[in-house]
Amino acid sequence: MSLIYLILPIALIVAGLALAAFLWALRTGQYDDLDTPPQRQLLGDERD
């Protein structure tokens, strides 16, 4: 039972860090355009 007193705070800290990283990615625009990069990869480079 004493192990839960160690594991629970660690799990909450890791979950909080994951949430903070997700919110940071949202604020910096990482999820703004999800369609163009895969299309660019498939269509190739169109430089002349």
Kinemage of the C-alpha trace (Angstrom):
@kinemage 1
@onewidth
@group {chain A} dominant
@subgroup {mainchain}
@vectorlist {calphas} color= white
{ca met a 1} P 0.000 0.000 0.000
{ca ser a 2} L 2.881 2.376 0.665
{ca leu a 3} L 3.996 1.986 -2.934
{ca ile a 4} L 0.875 3.812 -4.127
{ca tyr a 5} L 2.047 6.911 -2.237
{ca leu a 6} L 5.095 6.954 -4.496
{ca ile a 7} L 3.528 5.899 -7.795
{ca leu a 8} L 0.493 8.207 -7.710
{ca pro a 9} L 2.421 11.504 -7.472
{ca ile a 10} L 4.843 10.355 -10.163
{ca ala a 11} L 1.942 9.477 -12.458
{ca leu a 12} L 0.292 12.843 -11.824
{ca ile a 13} L 3.546 14.680 -12.577
{ca val a 14} L 4.048 12.766 -15.837
{ca ala a 15} L 0.434 13.421 -16.861
{ca gly a 16} L 0.859 17.119 -16.057
{ca leu a 17} L 4.019 17.296 -18.163
{ca ala a 18} L 2.249 15.607 -21.078
{ca leu a 19} L -0.636 18.076 -20.816
{ca ala a 20} L 1.784 21.011 -20.666
{ca ala a 21} L 3.612 19.756 -23.773
{ca phe a 22} L 0.317 19.360 -25.629
{ca leu a 23} L -0.845 22.851 -24.699
{ca trp a 24} L 2.533 24.279 -25.734
{ca ala a 25} L 2.211 22.571 -29.123
{ca leu a 26} L -1.265 24.020 -29.576
{ca arg a 27} L -0.104 27.540 -28.734
{ca thr a 28} L 2.899 27.406 -31.065
{ca gly a 29} L 0.798 26.289 -34.035
{ca gln a 30} L 2.028 22.724 -34.415
{ca tyr a 31} L -1.474 21.505 -35.324
{ca asp a 32} L -2.511 24.352 -37.643
{ca asp a 33} L -1.978 22.610 -40.980
{ca leu a 34} L -2.188 18.828 -40.897
{ca asp a 35} L -2.899 18.252 -44.611
{ca thr a 36} L -0.091 20.005 -46.475
{ca pro a 37} L 2.996 18.138 -45.134
{ca pro a 38} L 1.763 14.647 -46.171
{ca gln a 39} L 0.731 15.956 -49.579
{ca arg a 40} L 4.083 17.651 -50.034
{ca gln a 41} L 5.814 14.358 -49.208
{ca leu a 42} L 3.765 12.424 -51.770
{ca leu a 43} L 3.879 14.976 -54.593
{ca gly a 44} L 7.579 15.630 -54.339
{ca asp a 45} L 9.591 18.761 -54.792
{ca glu a 46} L 8.424 21.114 -57.546
{ca arg a 47} L 11.486 23.350 -57.772
{ca asp a 48} L 12.533 24.492 -61.242
